[in-house]
Amino acid sequence: MDGPWSGEAKYQALLAVAQAANSRRDLSSVLDAVATALEELVPVDLIGVVTHEAEAVRARAIYFRRAPRGSGESQDAYVRRFSEAYGATGDSWKHTPFLRDAMERDRRTLILNHVQTDPRVGGAGMTLAGAECVVMAPLTMGDQFIAAMVFGRSRPSPFSPDESAILEDVTGPVATAVANALAFEEIQKLRSQLEDENVALRDEIAARFAAARGRRDEAPRKRRSVTPV
C-alpha cells in the first residue's frame, strides 16, 4: 500500500504497538497505545477486545476517547463501568449471531460503515456505545480463535479498505498480548483455587484433630485399684 501506511510510518506504528503489547501491565493500556500509534493514520474513537463465551460476549479491554479511564481506576472497574453504561450485564452482552459467526467460524474482518442502521448488529455493545462505523477483526493464535478486536468511530466517517488493512496489521502483536493476558488470568484463577483448597484442607485437618482431642479428654479415666494391707 502506498501513502501514509508505508515505509517509516508503518514501521514506527507497528513498533509502538509491539512495544506496548510487550510492556504494558494491562490490555486497556495496550489499547491506549494502539490508539496513539494510529492517530495520524487511522484515527478511532473506540477500541475494544472481547472474548466469546458460551452465551455471551465479554469485554476484556476498552479504549474510549469520550470517557477515558480515570486516574487510579483499575482495568476491571473501567471495563465494567463502560460496559454497564452501554447495556451490558456486568461486562457481558448477549451474542449477536452475525458477529459471532464472522469472528469464530469465518475468521474474517468486517467493515461496517452504517452500524446504527444495520439490523445485523442491533443490540451489540458497539452499537449501543454509539459507534457509527466499525472495523472488527478476529484475533487468532495459529488455528485458534482467542478474541475479537473492535475499532470504532462515533461519527459517520467510513473506513476505507486501506484503513481496514492498516487495522488488520496491528492486530498481530495485540493478539499475542491478549493470549498472554488470558493465560495469566487462567493461571491466577487456578492458583487462587489451589490456595482455597489448601485452606479448606488445613481447616478440615484442624477440625478433625480438635474433635479427636476432645473425645480423648472426655473419656473416663480408669482409677487404679488399691489393695488393703
Secondary structure, 3 states (H helix, E strand, C coil): CCCCCCHHHHHHHHHHHHHHHHHCCCHHHHHHHHHHHHCCCCCCCEEEEEEECCCEEEEEEEEECCCCCCCCCCHHHHHHHHHHHCCCECCEEECCHHHHHHHHHCCCCEEECCHHHCHHHCCCHHHHCCCCEEEEEEEEECCEEEEEEEEEECCCCCCCHHHHHHHHHHHHHHHHHHHHHHHHHHHHHHHHHHHHHHHHHHHHHHHHHHHHHHHHHHCCCCCCCCCCC
